[in-house]
Amino acid sequence: MCALAWRYAGGAFFLLATNAFALLIPWFLKLAVEGLQHPESSRFSPGACAVVIVFLAIGHCVTRIFSRTLILNAARFIEFRIREELFQRLLLLDLSFFSSTRTGDVLSRFSNDLTNVRMLTGFGIMSALNTFILYISAVTLLWRIHPWLTVCAVAPFPVMVLVVKKVSQRMYQRSLGAQEELARLSSLAEESVSSVRLIRSYCREEHFQALFEDVARSYLEQNLGMARLRGLIIPVMALATGAGTLVVLFLGGRLVIQGAITLGDFVAFSGYLAMLVWPTAMLGWILTLSQRGAASLSRLSEILAADSKVTDAPDALDLKEVRDSIELNQVSFSYGDTVVLADISCTIKAGERVGITGPVGSGKTTLLRLIPRLLPINDGMIVIDGHDINRISLASLRSRIGYVPQEAFLFSRSIRENVAYGDHQQAGDVAEAVRQAGFTEDVEKFHEGLETMVGEKGVALSGGQKQRLSIARALLSEPDILLLDDPLSAVDAAREEDILEELGRFYGNRTVLIVSHRLSAFRDCHRVLVLKEGRIIEQGSPVELLAQEGVFAGMHREQFESGDR
Ligand SMILES: Nc1ncnc2c1ncn2[C@@H]1O[C@H](COP(=O)(O)OP(=O)(O)OP(=O)(O)O)[C@@H](O)[C@H]1O
């Protein structure tokens, strides 16, 4: 049996013990009362009963601690494992999952849904077990004292279960609402803090103040509503207990007078009935908890069971180095029903530098993302060094490729750590990569050089600096293939010249694909592909394309005239 099952089994054992101790207390109270009434015929003196009750109370307390610790900790372990697995799955999921799922939604699965599952597997299971044990044993004992009195006394209980279930459901809705308002409040506060300059320059302080007040008020109302509901539960329980006690007092009292039950029986009966009140209220809560937990489990399993199209084939091979060409054979790609790339075929020889340009949305980024398998190929095939990339292990394929995405993502760490991010062996020369990316001059201006912290998402760096850091990160791993997605869009023309000079030296024998709107980025390229609506409409060396007088030549003319070369 696994450790978790042992914890639950141990927890159940201690729950049994704790209930046994609890149930014996009213029984000894009964014996004590009978001892007081008939000292001559009773087996235990009231004093002996009091001592036993003290020991029973201690036993009850100790076993309760063990049962709670074992079961609630088991739930914590379950939560820990699901969280781990969830995160592992998230890192493996296809990019399409992230395009179709909101970040807030993913985060809420990590917080709300995991909490619901923990509550179900901890408190839920413990309370269900406890209620089950207590009901079986207490009702049996009540029945033994007097069957009809038992039926009358527990009659109001189903009403209590229904009311608590209803109230706890509404409380859950309120708590969801409150959490959503809190999330809105936090993101509004974060947005306001990060855009404080913009708010001031447009004199929008009052507007944001009013917006914040609205959300804060709605958060307050949700919480007040929750407090009102919570306040309802106690009177409901008191009502049900009172009704039960009234029945016991009225009917039970008469039974004592008639001599059908003893006074001790009456005391024990009242004790057992009181013990049932809390577990009965719990029953309503457990029902809500299990509905909520089941819904959360199914939301979590959507991620846990989500299919990833980009995975390693069972017999995936390791790509040690890339010596040969990259071939694209009739490659197509669609986002849903929208065709983004159609029938792309071309061969990029080893060491060739290929520029890719075309209008906005023509599929350039998508084409680059297909090569390291960041997106799955819908149709056709990409072959590197004679191997279909779907048969190459993802880790080895990606380790041979340096990819500089359009938007540089930086972690809030130092420049050095950001550059060395992909260098698992920490063998690369960070300073050299920084130099090759044309970033040295900027780094030297910072007091702490490479150790400068870049702030959250690199707020302390300019757009161009972020891009160059991103290039340095890709260069550090000395890749055989370099994929650059508009890497110089935020870099000024003078700096672009220097970076291209440095990059040109780094290119060496590497195969390079560089996407750019600025044609000047293609100065070292042997060939340029022009994409339009997902198809290659022109290709050739820059000189050949200029001579063709097509789209490329038109773009060149425009940029030449506007001075953006
Ligand atoms: N995650 C996505 N989900 C749905 N459609 C997408 C997604 N990403 C891109 N697209 C669409 O695919 C098309 C091609 O996008 P892509 O980013 O490849 O174009 P691009 O040529 O690189 O554009 P740009 O020059 O602006 O960088 C666009 O029409 C875009 O709207």
The ligand as a Gaussian input file, in Angstrom:
#p B3LYP/6-31G(d) Opt

LIG

0 1
 N       -1.856000      32.153000     -31.533000
 C       -2.522000      32.479000     -32.633000
 N       -3.805000      32.121000     -32.784000
 C       -4.493000      32.434000     -33.880000
 N       -3.960000      33.100000     -34.932000
 C       -2.693000      33.499000     -34.840000
 C       -1.903000      33.205000     -33.687000
 N       -0.668000      33.708000     -33.877000
 C       -0.687000      34.293000     -35.098000
 N       -1.896000      34.168000     -35.675000
 C       -2.292000      34.648000     -36.999000
 O       -1.459000      34.013000     -37.948000
 C       -1.109000      34.909000     -38.963000
 C        0.407000      34.897000     -39.173000
 O        1.010000      35.369000     -37.998000
 P        2.575000      35.561000     -37.911000
 O        2.898000      36.057000     -36.541000
 O        3.258000      34.323000     -38.350000
 O        2.795000      36.710000     -38.980000
 P        4.083000      37.569000     -39.259000
 O        4.276000      37.569000     -40.724000
 O        5.226000      37.134000     -38.438000
 O        3.569000      39.003000     -38.782000
 P        4.466000      40.247000     -38.276000
 O        5.156000      40.796000     -39.464000
 O        3.468000      41.206000     -37.707000
 O        5.390000      39.728000     -37.251000
 C       -1.666000      36.266000     -38.584000
 O       -2.836000      36.467000     -39.341000
 C       -2.016000      36.131000     -37.134000
 O       -3.158000      36.881000     -36.834000

